[in-house]
Amino acid sequence: TEEAPTPSTTATTNQPWDSTMSQSQFMERDTVLVLSDSDIVTGSASKKSSHVFDPSQPRGILHRAFSVFLFDASTSELLLQKRASTKITFPNVWTNTCCSHPLHGMEKDEVDGPDDVKDGSVGGVKNAAVRKLEHELGIPMGELKMMEKEFKFLTRVHYWAADTVTHGEKSPWGEHEIDYMLFVTIPSKSKLTLNPHPDEVDDVSWVTQSQLLEMFDDDTLLFSPWFRLIAKKWMIGNKTNNIDENDDIGGITGTQNSVDGWWDDLDRTMDTNDFCDYETIHRFDPPDVHLGGAGDAGPLFDGPM
């Protein structure tokens, strides 16, 4: 197995984080949490260097991420965003509400340790989620402070993907993350203020499960590989949507995790720990279309979903 160069073990503190920076400035200055395969923080790297795929690090550098899924509790609709065309990695793709990274050196600590994961608190990841929901979607801090109390941490996913759809089969960019799943509900989308940042988000849409499945079937739409993976594996139950366990959703095949998905009963997901798994780090290779990249990376685990 190819090994990436050893990243810096110094958690550098950047200048105060500034939401007005450009995409290239964020890539150079944001300092992500470099991880071991067991999700222990081992050092730091710039966002840019961690996402570079090349022969010396065929899958980039493994780092921590989070994915927020925001729902309207009155309709069970999920808020999607379309990543801006100016994004360096995975532009123009539809994905979940917000995906980003906790960082070193933030005023509100974004670094979680094993005990934070074990008890499900993950305050650092939640601090990062609040920061990025304000930055990407323009949700006012007053609304976010209320929302923050409702974040539900469900589990972790270790995945990687070369951005071959955007940059070709020798793409120099990709993702390699241990991703923390965060669900949150609001009483009604009519109470939510959205003002998306044009450098981050090109569009937003509230969708039901059936509408999302129709979008997956639309070959004119692009989706982030991590969102497809999570939707297929956990969010959408195979009974609710008549999905056969061997169905192919958006190019990802495999066995559905359970009859009931996280999205099928939001009250159960948010109010119980029935779907919480803080011990397992679920690991998946990408679909074939996202293998390769500039480092010619092949499967790392047991294959795609």
C-alpha positions in Angstrom: 0.0 0.0 0.0 1.4 3.4 -0.9 2.2 5.7 2.0 1.8 9.5 1.9 4.7 11.7 3.1 4.7 12.3 6.8 2.7 15.5 7.4 3.7 18.2 9.9 3.1 17.2 13.5 2.8 20.8 14.5 -0.7 22.2 14.8 0.0 25.6 13.4 -2.3 28.4 14.3 -3.3 30.5 11.3 -4.1 34.1 11.3 -7.7 34.6 12.4 -10.0 32.7 10.1 -11.5 35.1 7.6 -14.7 34.1 5.7 -13.9 36.7 3.0 -10.8 34.9 1.8 -10.6 33.5 -1.8 -10.8 29.8 -2.6 -7.0 29.7 -3.2 -6.4 31.5 0.1 -8.5 28.9 2.0 -6.6 26.1 0.3 -3.2 27.5 1.4 -4.1 28.8 4.8 -6.6 26.4 6.4 -4.9 23.8 8.4 -6.7 20.5 8.5 -6.5 17.7 11.1 -4.2 14.9 9.7 -5.3 11.5 11.0 -4.2 7.9 11.6 -6.5 5.2 10.2 -8.0 4.9 13.6 -9.0 8.6 13.6 -6.3 9.9 16.0 -5.0 13.4 15.2 -1.4 13.0 14.3 -0.5 16.4 12.8 -1.5 19.1 10.4 -1.4 19.9 6.7 -2.7 22.7 4.6 -6.1 22.1 2.9 -4.3 22.2 -0.4 -1.6 19.7 0.3 -4.1 17.2 1.9 -6.2 17.2 -1.3 -3.3 16.8 -3.8 -3.3 13.4 -5.5 0.1 12.5 -7.0 2.6 9.6 -7.1 4.0 10.5 -3.7 0.6 10.5 -2.1 -1.8 8.7 -4.4 -4.8 9.3 -2.2 -3.8 12.6 -0.7 -3.5 12.9 3.1 -6.1 11.4 5.3 -7.8 14.2 7.3 -11.0 14.8 9.3 -14.2 16.1 7.8 -17.9 16.5 8.6 -21.1 16.3 6.7 -24.2 18.2 7.9 -27.7 17.1 6.8 -30.3 19.7 7.6 -34.0 18.7 7.5 -37.3 20.6 7.7 -39.1 18.5 10.4 -42.6 19.6 9.1 -42.0 18.1 5.7 -39.0 15.8 6.1 -37.3 17.6 3.3 -33.5 17.7 3.2 -31.6 20.9 2.2 -29.1 20.2 -0.6 -26.5 22.5 -2.0 -24.8 22.6 -5.4 -21.1 23.3 -4.9 -20.0 26.4 -6.8 -18.4 26.1 -10.2 -15.4 28.0 -8.9 -14.6 25.3 -6.2 -11.2 23.7 -6.8 -12.4 20.2 -5.7 -15.7 18.7 -6.9 -17.3 21.9 -8.4 -20.8 21.8 -9.8 -21.9 18.8 -7.8 -25.0 18.5 -5.7 -24.4 17.3 -2.2 -25.7 17.4 1.4 -26.3 20.6 3.2 -22.7 21.4 4.2 -19.4 19.4 3.9 -16.1 20.7 5.2 -13.3 20.3 7.7 -12.6 21.1 11.3 -9.3 23.1 11.5 -6.4 23.6 13.9 -6.0 27.0 15.5 -9.7 28.1 15.7 -10.9 30.4 18.4 -13.5 27.8 19.2 -11.7 24.5 19.4 -12.5 22.2 16.5 -10.2 19.3 17.6 -12.0 16.3 19.1 -10.2 13.4 20.9 -11.2 9.7 21.4 -13.3 10.5 24.5 -15.4 13.1 22.6 -16.1 10.4 20.0 -16.8 7.7 22.5 -19.5 9.8 24.3 -20.9 11.2 21.0 -20.3 14.9 22.1 -17.8 15.8 19.3 -18.0 19.5 20.2 -15.1 20.4 17.9 -16.8 19.0 14.8 -20.0 20.8 15.8 -18.1 24.1 16.2 -16.7 23.6 12.7 -20.1 22.9 11.4 -21.5 26.1 12.8 -18.6 28.1 11.3 -19.2 26.7 7.8 -23.0 26.8 7.8 -22.6 30.5 8.4 -19.9 30.9 5.8 -21.3 28.8 3.0 -25.1 29.2 3.4 -25.2 32.6 5.2 -27.3 31.2 8.1 -27.2 33.9 10.8 -25.3 33.0 14.0 -28.4 33.6 16.1 -30.2 30.8 14.3 -27.2 28.6 14.3 -26.8 28.9 18.1 -30.2 27.4 18.4 -29.5 24.8 15.8 -26.2 23.8 17.4 -27.9 22.3 20.4 -29.8 19.9 18.2 -26.9 18.4 16.2 -27.0 14.6 16.3 -23.7 12.8 15.6 -24.4 9.4 14.1 -21.2 7.7 12.9 -18.0 8.0 10.9 -17.1 7.1 7.3 -13.6 6.7 5.9 -13.6 7.2 2.1 -11.5 8.5 -0.7 -12.2 9.7 -4.2 -10.2 11.2 -7.0 -12.0 14.2 -8.7 -11.8 12.5 -12.1 -15.1 13.8 -13.3 -13.9 17.4 -13.1 -10.2 17.1 -13.8 -9.9 13.9 -15.9 -8.6 10.4 -15.1 -5.2 11.9 -14.0 -6.8 14.4 -11.6 -4.4 16.1 -9.3 -7.2 16.6 -6.7 -9.4 14.4 -4.6 -10.7 13.7 -1.1 -9.5 11.3 1.6 -11.4 11.8 4.8 -12.8 10.3 7.9 -16.2 12.0 7.8 -18.4 12.7 10.8 -22.2 12.4 10.1 -24.3 15.2 11.7 -28.1 15.3 11.4 -30.1 18.4 12.5 -33.7 19.4 12.1 -35.5 22.7 12.2 -39.3 23.1 12.8 -39.9 24.7 9.4 -37.7 26.0 6.5 -39.8 29.2 6.6 -38.0 30.0 9.8 -34.5 29.6 8.2 -32.5 32.4 6.7 -30.3 31.4 3.8 -27.9 33.7 2.0 -25.5 31.4 0.2 -21.9 32.6 -0.5 -21.4 32.7 -4.3 -17.9 31.4 -4.1 -19.1 28.4 -2.2 -22.6 27.6 -3.4 -24.3 27.9 -6.8 -27.8 26.7 -5.8 -29.8 25.1 -3.0 -32.9 22.9 -3.0 -35.2 21.3 -0.4 -36.0 17.7 -1.5 -38.0 14.7 -0.4 -36.7 11.2 -0.6 -38.5 10.5 -3.8 -37.3 13.7 -5.3 -33.7 12.9 -4.4 -34.0 9.4 -6.0 -35.3 11.1 -9.2 -32.3 13.4 -9.2 -30.0 10.4 -8.8 -31.5 9.0 -11.9 -31.0 12.2 -13.9 -27.7 11.7 -15.9 -27.4 15.5 -16.4 -26.8 16.1 -12.7 -23.5 15.5 -10.8 -23.4 14.4 -7.2 -20.5 14.2 -4.7 -19.4 10.6 -4.3 -19.6 10.8 -0.5 -23.2 12.0 -0.6 -24.2 9.2 -2.9 -22.5 6.7 -0.6 -24.1 7.9 2.6 -27.6 8.2 1.0 -27.3 4.6 -0.4 -25.9 3.0 2.7 -27.8 4.6 5.5 -30.2 7.4 4.8 -32.8 5.8 2.6 -34.4 2.6 3.8 -35.0 -0.1 1.2 -38.5 -0.7 2.4 -39.7 3.0 2.3 -38.6 3.5 -1.3 -38.9 0.0 -2.6 -35.2 -0.2 -3.2 -33.9 -3.7 -3.7 -30.8 -4.4 -1.6 -28.8 -4.9 -4.8 -30.1 -1.8 -6.6 -27.6 0.6 -8.1 -28.2 4.2 -6.9 -26.2 6.7 -8.9 -23.5 4.2 -9.9 -22.9 2.8 -6.4 -23.8 -0.8 -5.9 -24.0 -2.9 -2.7 -26.2 -4.1 0.1 -28.5 -1.7 1.9 -27.6 -1.4 5.5 -31.1 -1.9 7.0 -34.8 -1.7 6.2 -35.1 1.6 8.0 -32.9 4.5 7.0 -32.0 7.5 9.0 -34.2 9.7 6.9 -37.3 7.4 7.2 -38.1 8.4 10.8 -36.4 11.6 11.8 -37.9 11.6 15.2 -36.4 8.2 15.9 -33.0 9.3 14.5 -32.9 12.5 16.5 -34.5 11.4 19.7 -32.9 7.9 20.2 -29.5 6.4 19.7 -30.8 3.5 17.6 -28.7 4.6 14.6 -25.7 5.8 16.5 -22.4 3.9 16.1 -19.5 5.7 17.7 -17.1 2.7 17.7 -17.1 1.7 14.0 -15.3 3.6 11.3 -17.0 2.5 8.1 -14.6 2.2 5.2 -15.3 2.3 1.5 -13.6 2.7 -1.8 -15.2 5.0 -4.4 -17.0 3.8 -7.5 -14.7 2.9 -10.4 -15.2 6.4 -12.0 -13.4 8.0 -9.0 -10.4 5.6 -8.9 -7.1 6.6 -10.3 -6.1 10.2 -10.3 -2.5 11.5 -10.8 -1.2 8.8 -8.4 -3.0 6.0 -10.2 -4.6 4.9 -6.9 -6.5 1.6 -6.9 -8.9 0.2 -4.3 -7.7 0.6 -0.7 -10.4 -1.4 1.1 -12.9 -4.1 -0.1 -14.2 -2.2 -3.1 -17.0 0.3 -3.7 -20.4 0.2 -2.1 
